[in-house]
Amino acid sequence: MNITWHGQSCFQIVSSQGKDSAVRIVIDPFDQTLGLKVPKLEADILLVTHSHHDHNNVKAVSGNPFVIDMPGEFEIKGAFVQGIPSFHDSKSGTERGLNTIYVIETEDMRICHLGDLGQKELTSEQIEEIGDIDVLMVPVGGVFTLEVADAVKVISQIEPSITIPMHYDLPGLKTSSKLEGAEKFLKSMGVKSGETLPKLSVKKKDISAEEAKIIVLSN
């Protein structure tokens, strides 16, 4: 499985489904008003966590993907997707509305994308639905999503094997309020300098329950 980050909360996951087959999954494509270059993406499955412009640029993704923008259970091309309802803020959605957490099962691994989660912690029901996670994508920039301390708390609730920070300040990023950079999060996690990769290539045999990793992806 290859996981590529394109900035903000936008990821592409390419998962092998056999010798000559793969499923392409794109999550939260953004539009040009964000200030980052809109990547050219193709997908079989397109996941949208909520309807803000920096997460729902569906038309930018080619390949006639199956679009999922709500909670529920879905199976497409051998990949299982579960959408779990959550809030975009810490006040039961009264400020920024709803957010969908996605859990993806493919290649015998479980990947969780938290979207723009704004809750200070997960509920017991959400934790149960999320279950055991191999790779977690977590927002760490604050302002519109989790503050660093809350992100650390949510990670401790999920206990993933690999954590990838997202939704933090980048050069050129245009938001109404400035986000934190990744450095504050890394420091809070006890990481002096995160392992930075252009993409994460991972197989189930690479996952270690004993050694939790923080991996920073370049956009």
N, C-alpha and C positions, 0 to 999 in steps of 0.2 A: 504494500500500500504506500502511495506517495501522497503527502499532504503539503500543499503550497498555500502560503498566506499572501494576500494582495493588499493588506492594509485594512484598518478599521476592524470589522468583523468578517471580512470576506475571505473565504477559504475555498480551495478546490481539492477534492479528494478523488484519487483515481485508484480503484480497487480491482485487483485481478479476480476474475470469475472463472478461471480455467486457463488452459493453454493459450487460446487465441481470443479471449473475451475479457472485457473490463466494463465496470460501471463507473461513470463520471458523475460526481456529486458537487454541486456548487452551493455555497451558503452565503446569504446576505450580500449580494452585489450592490455596490454604491453607484451614485451618478456623479457627473462632472462637478457639481456644485460643492462637493466635499474638498476639492482642491487637489486630490490625488488622481493619477492617470487611471482612467477606467480600463481595466484589462479586457482583452478579447478572450472570452470563455465559452466553452461548449460543455453541455451537460446532458445527462440522461435524467437526473433528478435535481431539482432546484428547490432549496429550502429557504424560506423567508421567515425570520423570527418575529418581525413586526413591520408596520406599514410606514416607517419613516424613510426619507429619501436616501439616507446613507446605508440602507439595508434592503431596499426593495426594487432595485433597478432590473426588473425581470426582463425587459426588452433588450438589455445588453448581452444576454446569454443566448447563444444559438444552440442548435441541435434539437429543437422542439422538445424541451425537457418536460417531465411530469412535475408540476409545481405543487408544493405543499406549503401552505401558509396558515396552518391551524393545528391545534392538538388532535391526536388520533393515532392510529396504527396503520402503517402502509408497508407493502412489500412490492418492490420494483426491481426487476432484473437480478434477483437473488440477494438484494440488500433489504434489510428490515429497518424501518424508520419509525420511531415513536416520538410524537410531539406531546410535551407536558406543559400544561398551563402554568404561568407565573406572572409576576408583576414587574413593570418597567421602573417602578419606584418603590420607596419604602412605606408608602401610604395606600396600600391596596389598590394601586392603579389610578388613584384619583388625580395624580399630577401628569403622568405620561402614558397611562393606559396599560394594556396587556403585552406580554412577551411570551413567546413559545420557546421552551428548552427542547432541543432535539437530541435524541440518543440514536445513533446509527450502529447497526450490527452488520459487519461484513468481514470476511477473511478470519472468522472466529475471534474478532476483536470488537470491543465496544467503545465508540467515540461519543463524547458528549460536548455539544456546543451550547453554551449558556445564553447566547444572544445578548441583549441589553438587560440582563438581570439587574434589578435595582433593589431587590429585597436584601435586608441586612444579613439574613440567613435563610436557609431552605427549611421548609416545613418537613415534618416526619413523613408525610405522604409523598412529597416530592423526592425525598431521599430514597424512599422505598422504590418508587417508580424508576428513578435513575439507575439504581443498582450499582454493581461493580463496573468500574470504568477504567479502561486502559489509557485512553488519551482524552484530556480535558482541555477545551478552549475556554478561557475565562477572561472577562473584561476587567481591566485593572486601572483605567485612567481616571475613574471617579467622575464627578459632575453629573453625568447623565446615567451612570451605571454604578457598579460597586466601587466604593472607596477601597484603598489598599487593605486596610484592616479587615473590612468585610470580605474582600476577595480571599484573604488568607483564611478566614473563618469558614467560608464556603468550601475551599479546597480541603480543609481538615474534615469537613462533613462528608465529602465524596471520597477522599483518599485515592486519587488516581495514581497510576504508575508514571505517567508523563503529563506534565502541565505545560500548555502553550499560552502565554499571555497575549491578549489582543485588546483592541479598542483603547489605545493610548496615544499620546502625542507623537506626531511624526512631522518631519520637515514638509511644509506645504499644506498641511492639514488646515482646513477652514471649518471651525465650529464656533457657535455663538459664545462659548466660554472655553478657555484653554484647558485641555486635559493634562493630567500628570504624564510624565514619561515613564518608561518601563523601569528606570533605575530604582525608584522608591519601592516598587513592588519586589524587585530582585533583592534589595537590601533587607526588606522585611522577611523574605524567605531564607535569608542567610546565604544568599548567592552573591559572591563578589563580582563575577562577570558570567552571565549566562552563556551557555553554548549556543552560538549563533550559526544557523544553517540556512542555505537558500531554500531547502525543502527537507521535510522529514520523511525518510524511507524506513518503514518499520514493518516487521512481521511478528506474529504471535510469539515466536520463539525468542524475540528480542525483549519481550516484556518481562520485567522483574518486579514481583510484588515486594521484595525486600529493599529495592533501591529506587526511590522516587526521584524523578528527574524534572528539572525545569529547562525547557528548550525554547530559546528565542529564535523566531524565524525572521529573516529579512524579507521586506516586501518587494 
